[in-house]
Amino acid sequence: MGGATTTGGIDLGAFEVNQDPDAFAAEMLVGSPIQWSERNRAWLLLSYKAATEGFLDPRLSNDRTPAFRRAVQKRGDAFERTYELLSGWMVFRDPPVHTRLREPVRRAFTPRVMETLRESVVAITDELLGAIGDEPTFDFKERFAAPLPALVIADLLGVPRSERDRFQEWSDKLANVVFAVDGSAADPATEASIVAATEEFIDFFGGLIEHRKEHPGEDLISKVVSANDLDALSVLEVVGACTMLLFAGHETTTNLLTNGLRELFGHPDQIGRIRRGEVDTTLADELLRVVGPAKAMVRIATETHVRYDQEVRAGDAVFCVILTANRDPATFPDPTRFDLGRTPNPHLGFGWGSHLCLGGNLARLEGGIAMRRIFERFPDIRPDGEPPAWRGNPLGRSLRALHVQV
């Protein structure tokens, strides 16, 4: 465990942190709730109390648009439209802009609307499991965990069936867009593909938005457009909201399902509870607490201030460390116990405060249905060989693949 803390200070991206987060959290939570990581170049808010305070503190900004603007200036005018697209992602903005972007989508993302997707989630789940058929081995991530959320989000947005297979590919393209505009280096060919992808998203969703204005349905785009009677959002901002939902809902749910199945292989008692339908509504929350794909969420200090006797200077990066906060015994009794029925479970896997994930209810719905159907369809599902090692960076933890036998 020492490799995460003795060489160059704390490193959230260390191999040891990915493999044994319980031990890392136990070590970190006996010290100060805020610690500096030279390796990660950030202050780490480690305890549940410190992390939730960080999420709620207006002095810690989530606004990425200044960094995006600097990237555009380096790369030229071709990236201007990409900047405009990502400026419509509420997750990259602070109030009051965040509130203006979030409110029309929030009204279309109610628990009642999410519940109307239940039949769709069941049908898509059964379709994907049926396509696997009698194959004795397969990559669970590739064949099931990746396509499921892409198809569900397509349904949510009212995308025609013929276009839905493109959503999984688009999610990967969106990752390239975000990383490029967030400052990562890219070669000319990659930059050209990013500009082309931006126009592809704008053309597709822009056309869908215009169609829904004339022919509204029960989908989320129709609800956002009809609720947007005061033109609170421009067409490009609605396109931004659509692409954000695709990226955020696809990547995180794919990793949640894959991480979750790997964890469940070690807990046959919990698999029995899933089969009996005892934990459908609480399952996703415990998976997010223990094996959620997010380790930390980044904020930037907008002014110099003191936190737990440490001076945080304006411009410093501050990580709200979900991985340790979700294992804080002050909030979670017996935090190393994996209990799919744990209640209450105020985990931080969906964030906290004004940026609390709108898709939480959808993730709970997908997780409950998907896991129960998997164990019904494949009662003997197990790892094909040794369970794969975890991989990750300072902000996330996932699996490249999960090969299973049935």
C-alpha positions in Angstrom: 0.0 0.0 0.0 2.9 2.3 0.6 3.5 2.9 -3.1 0.6 5.2 -3.2 1.9 7.5 -0.5 5.7 7.3 -0.1 7.1 8.2 -3.5 6.4 11.8 -4.4 3.6 12.1 -1.9 0.0 10.8 -2.3 -0.8 9.6 -5.8 -4.5 8.9 -6.6 -3.4 7.2 -9.8 -1.1 4.7 -8.2 -1.6 1.0 -8.9 -2.1 0.3 -5.2 -5.0 2.7 -5.0 -6.8 1.0 -7.9 -6.2 -2.5 -6.5 -7.0 -1.9 -2.9 -9.0 1.3 -2.3 -10.2 0.1 1.1 -6.6 0.0 2.5 -5.8 3.4 0.9 -8.9 5.0 2.4 -8.2 3.6 5.8 -4.7 5.0 5.7 -5.8 8.5 4.4 -8.7 8.9 6.7 -6.6 8.8 9.9 -4.8 12.0 8.9 -5.9 15.5 8.0 -9.1 15.7 5.9 -7.2 17.9 3.4 -3.8 16.9 2.1 -1.6 18.2 -0.7 -0.6 15.8 -3.5 2.5 16.9 -5.3 2.1 14.1 -7.8 -1.4 15.1 -8.6 -0.7 18.8 -8.2 -3.9 19.3 -6.2 -5.4 19.5 -2.7 -7.3 16.4 -1.8 -10.4 16.6 0.3 -10.5 13.1 1.7 -13.1 12.8 4.4 -16.9 12.7 3.7 -17.4 16.0 5.5 -14.5 17.7 3.7 -15.6 16.4 0.3 -19.2 17.4 0.7 -18.1 20.9 1.9 -16.0 21.1 -1.2 -18.9 20.3 -3.5 -21.0 23.0 -1.8 -18.4 25.8 -1.6 -18.9 28.5 -4.2 -15.2 29.4 -3.9 -14.4 26.1 -5.6 -15.4 26.4 -9.3 -16.4 23.8 -11.8 -16.2 26.2 -14.7 -13.9 24.8 -17.5 -14.7 27.4 -20.1 -11.6 29.6 -19.5 -9.4 26.5 -20.1 -11.4 25.6 -23.2 -11.0 29.2 -24.5 -7.2 29.0 -24.0 -7.2 25.7 -26.0 -9.1 27.3 -28.8 -6.7 30.2 -29.0 -3.8 27.7 -29.3 -5.6 25.6 -32.0 -7.3 28.2 -34.1 -10.7 29.2 -35.3 -11.6 25.7 -36.4 -12.1 24.8 -32.7 -14.5 27.6 -32.0 -17.6 25.5 -32.7 -16.2 22.8 -30.4 -15.8 25.4 -27.7 -19.4 26.6 -28.2 -20.7 23.0 -28.0 -18.9 22.2 -24.7 -19.9 25.6 -23.3 -23.4 24.1 -23.3 -22.4 21.3 -21.0 -23.8 22.2 -17.6 -21.2 20.1 -15.9 -18.5 22.6 -17.0 -20.3 25.7 -15.7 -21.0 27.5 -12.5 -24.3 29.2 -11.4 -26.0 31.2 -12.8 -25.1 29.8 -16.2 -25.2 26.3 -14.8 -28.7 26.9 -13.4 -29.9 28.2 -16.8 -28.5 25.2 -18.6 -29.7 22.6 -16.1 -33.3 23.7 -15.4 -34.9 22.8 -18.7 -33.2 19.4 -18.7 -34.1 18.8 -15.0 -37.8 19.3 -15.7 -37.6 16.7 -18.4 -35.6 14.3 -16.1 -38.1 13.6 -13.4 -38.4 10.2 -11.6 -41.8 9.8 -13.4 -40.2 10.2 -16.8 -37.4 7.8 -15.9 -40.0 5.2 -14.8 -41.6 5.4 -18.2 -38.2 4.0 -19.6 -38.5 0.8 -17.5 -40.1 -1.3 -20.3 -37.5 0.1 -22.8 -34.6 -0.8 -20.5 -36.0 -4.3 -20.0 -36.4 -4.8 -23.7 -32.9 -3.5 -24.6 -31.4 -5.7 -21.9 -33.1 -8.8 -23.1 -32.3 -8.0 -26.7 -28.5 -7.7 -25.9 -28.5 -10.9 -23.7 -30.4 -12.7 -26.4 -27.9 -11.7 -29.1 -25.1 -13.3 -26.9 -27.1 -16.5 -27.2 -25.2 -19.7 -26.2 -21.7 -18.4 -26.6 -19.7 -20.0 -23.9 -17.4 -17.0 -23.3 -17.6 -13.3 -24.2 -16.4 -9.9 -23.2 -19.1 -8.6 -20.9 -18.0 -5.0 -21.3 -18.0 -5.0 -25.1 -21.1 -7.1 -25.7 -23.4 -5.8 -22.9 -22.2 -3.0 -20.6 -21.1 -0.7 -23.4 -24.1 -0.9 -25.8 -26.9 -1.0 -23.1 -26.5 2.7 -21.9 -26.0 4.0 -25.4 -29.2 2.4 -26.6 -31.1 3.6 -23.5 -30.0 7.2 -23.9 -31.0 7.0 -27.6 -34.4 5.9 -26.4 -34.5 8.8 -23.9 -33.6 11.3 -26.6 -36.1 9.9 -29.1 -33.4 9.0 -31.6 -34.7 6.8 -34.5 -33.9 3.1 -34.2 -31.8 3.2 -37.4 -29.4 5.8 -35.8 -28.9 4.2 -32.4 -25.9 2.0 -33.2 -23.9 5.2 -33.8 -24.3 6.3 -30.2 -21.6 4.0 -28.8 -19.1 5.3 -31.4 -20.1 8.9 -30.7 -19.4 8.5 -27.0 -15.8 7.7 -27.8 -15.6 10.6 -30.2 -16.9 12.9 -27.4 -14.2 11.8 -25.1 -11.6 12.9 -27.7 -13.4 16.2 -28.0 -13.4 16.9 -24.3 -9.8 15.8 -23.8 -8.5 17.9 -26.7 -10.3 21.1 -25.7 -9.2 20.5 -22.1 -5.6 20.9 -23.1 -4.4 17.5 -24.1 -2.0 17.3 -27.0 -3.4 16.0 -30.3 -1.8 15.4 -33.7 -3.3 17.3 -36.8 -5.2 14.2 -38.0 -6.9 13.8 -34.6 -7.6 17.5 -34.4 -9.3 17.3 -37.8 -11.4 14.4 -36.7 -12.5 16.3 -33.6 -13.6 19.3 -35.7 -15.5 16.9 -38.0 -17.1 15.1 -35.0 -18.3 18.4 -33.6 -20.1 19.3 -36.8 -21.5 15.8 -37.0 -23.1 16.2 -33.5 -24.4 19.6 -34.3 -25.9 18.6 -37.6 -27.5 15.4 -36.2 -28.9 16.8 -33.0 -29.7 20.2 -34.5 -31.9 18.5 -37.1 -33.5 16.3 -34.4 -34.3 19.4 -32.3 -35.9 21.2 -35.3 -38.0 18.1 -36.1 -39.2 17.9 -32.5 -40.3 21.5 -32.5 -42.7 20.7 -35.3 -43.5 17.1 -34.2 -43.1 16.7 -30.5 -43.2 13.4 -28.8 -42.6 11.9 -25.3 -38.8 12.0 -25.5 -36.5 14.2 -23.6 -35.6 16.5 -26.5 -39.3 17.2 -27.0 -39.8 18.0 -23.3 -36.8 20.3 -23.3 -37.9 22.1 -26.5 -41.5 22.5 -25.2 -40.3 23.7 -21.8 -38.0 26.2 -23.4 -40.7 28.7 -24.3 -38.7 31.7 -23.2 -35.7 30.6 -25.4 -33.6 30.1 -22.3 -31.4 27.8 -24.3 -30.1 28.3 -27.8 -30.2 25.4 -30.3 -26.5 24.8 -29.8 -26.9 24.7 -26.1 -29.6 22.1 -26.4 -27.3 20.2 -28.7 -24.7 20.5 -26.0 -27.1 19.1 -23.4 -27.8 16.1 -25.7 -24.1 15.3 -26.3 -23.4 15.7 -22.5 -26.1 13.2 -21.6 -24.7 10.8 -24.2 -21.1 11.1 -22.9 -21.9 11.2 -19.2 -24.6 8.6 -19.2 -22.8 6.1 -21.5 -19.2 6.1 -20.1 -20.1 6.0 -16.4 -22.9 3.4 -16.7 -20.7 1.1 -18.8 -18.0 1.2 -16.2 -20.5 0.9 -13.3 -21.9 -2.3 -14.8 -18.5 -3.8 -15.6 -16.9 -2.8 -12.3 -20.0 -4.0 -10.5 -20.1 -7.5 -12.1 -16.4 -8.0 -11.2 -17.1 -7.1 -7.6 -20.1 -9.3 -7.4 -18.1 -12.4 -8.5 -16.6 -12.2 -5.0 -19.9 -12.0 -3.2 -22.2 -14.9 -4.0 -24.5 -14.0 -1.1 -25.2 -10.7 -2.7 -25.9 -12.3 -6.1 -28.6 -14.4 -4.4 -30.3 -11.2 -3.2 -30.2 -9.8 -6.8 -31.9 -13.0 -8.1 -34.6 -12.7 -5.5 -35.3 -9.1 -6.4 -34.5 -7.9 -2.9 -32.2 -5.0 -3.9 -33.3 -3.6 -7.2 -33.6 0.0 -6.0 -30.5 0.0 -3.7 -28.1 -2.1 -5.8 -26.7 0.8 -8.0 -26.0 2.9 -4.9 -23.8 0.4 -3.2 -22.0 -0.4 -6.4 -21.3 3.3 -6.9 -20.0 3.5 -3.3 -17.6 0.6 -3.6 -16.7 0.4 -7.3 -18.0 3.6 -8.8 -16.0 4.7 -11.9 -15.2 8.2 -10.4 -12.4 8.5 -7.8 -12.5 12.3 -7.6 -14.1 15.4 -9.0 -12.0 18.5 -9.8 -12.7 22.0 -8.7 -10.5 25.2 -9.0 -10.2 27.6 -6.2 -11.4 31.1 -7.2 -10.0 32.9 -4.2 -7.4 32.2 -1.5 -8.9 30.8 1.7 -8.1 28.5 4.6 -9.5 24.9 4.8 -8.7 22.8 7.9 -5.7 25.0 8.7 -4.3 24.8 5.1 -4.1 27.8 2.8 -5.7 27.0 -0.5 -4.6 29.7 -3.0 -6.6 31.1 -5.9 -6.0 28.9 -8.9 -5.2 25.7 -6.9 -6.8 22.5 -8.1 -8.9 20.8 -5.4 -10.1 17.2 -5.7 -13.2 16.1 -3.9 -12.1 12.5 -3.4 -15.1 10.3 -3.7 -13.1 7.1 -3.3 -12.1 7.9 0.3 -15.3 9.8 1.3 -17.4 6.8 0.3 -15.4 4.7 2.8 -15.4 7.2 5.7 -16.6 5.2 8.8 -18.0 8.5 10.2 -20.7 8.3 7.6 -20.8 4.6 6.5 -20.8 2.1 9.4 -18.4 -0.9 8.6 -17.4 0.7 5.3 -15.5 -2.4 4.0 -18.7 -4.4 4.2 -20.3 -4.8 0.7 -24.1 -4.7 1.3 -26.4 -4.1 -1.7 -29.2 -3.3 0.7 -27.3 -0.6 2.6 -29.6 2.2 3.7 -29.2 5.0 4.1 -26.4 5.2 1.5 -25.5 8.9 0.9 -22.6 8.0 -1.4 -20.9 10.7 -3.5 -20.9 8.7 -6.8 -23.4 11.1 -8.3 -21.6 14.2 -7.0 -23.2 16.5 -4.5 -24.9 19.9 -4.4 -25.9 21.8 -7.5 -24.0 19.4 -9.7 -25.7 16.3 -8.4 -26.1 14.0 -11.4 -29.5 14.3 -13.1 -29.1 10.7 -14.3 -29.0 9.1 -10.9 -32.5 7.6 -11.2 -31.8 6.3 -14.6 -28.5 4.7 -13.4 -30.4 3.0 -10.6 -33.1 1.7 -13.0 -30.5 0.4 -15.5 -28.4 -1.2 -12.8 -31.2 -3.0 -11.0 -32.8 -4.3 -14.2 -29.5 -5.3 -15.9 -27.9 -7.1 -13.0 -31.1 -9.1 -12.2 -31.6 -10.1 -15.9 -27.9 -11.1 -16.2 -28.0 -13.5 -13.3 -31.4 -14.9 -14.5 -30.1 -15.5 -18.1 -26.7 -16.8 -17.0 -27.0 -18.3 -13.5 -23.5 -19.8 -13.7 -21.7 -16.7 -15.1 -18.2 -16.4 -13.7 -14.8 -14.9 -14.7 -13.0 -16.5 -17.7 -9.7 -16.9 -15.9 -8.4 -14.6 -13.2 -10.5 -11.4 -12.7 -8.7 -8.6 -14.5 -6.6 -6.0 -12.7 -8.0 -2.6 -12.2 -6.7 0.3 -14.2 -7.2 4.0 -13.7 -5.9 7.5 -13.4 -6.2 10.1 -10.5 -9.9 10.7 -11.4 -11.3 7.3 -12.4 -11.1 3.5 -12.0 -12.3 1.0 -14.5 -11.6 -2.3 -16.4 -10.4 -2.5 -20.0 -12.5 -5.7 -20.5 -14.3 -8.4 -18.5 -14.2 -11.8 -20.1 -16.7 -14.2 -18.6 -17.8 -17.8 -18.9 -21.5 -18.8 -18.8 
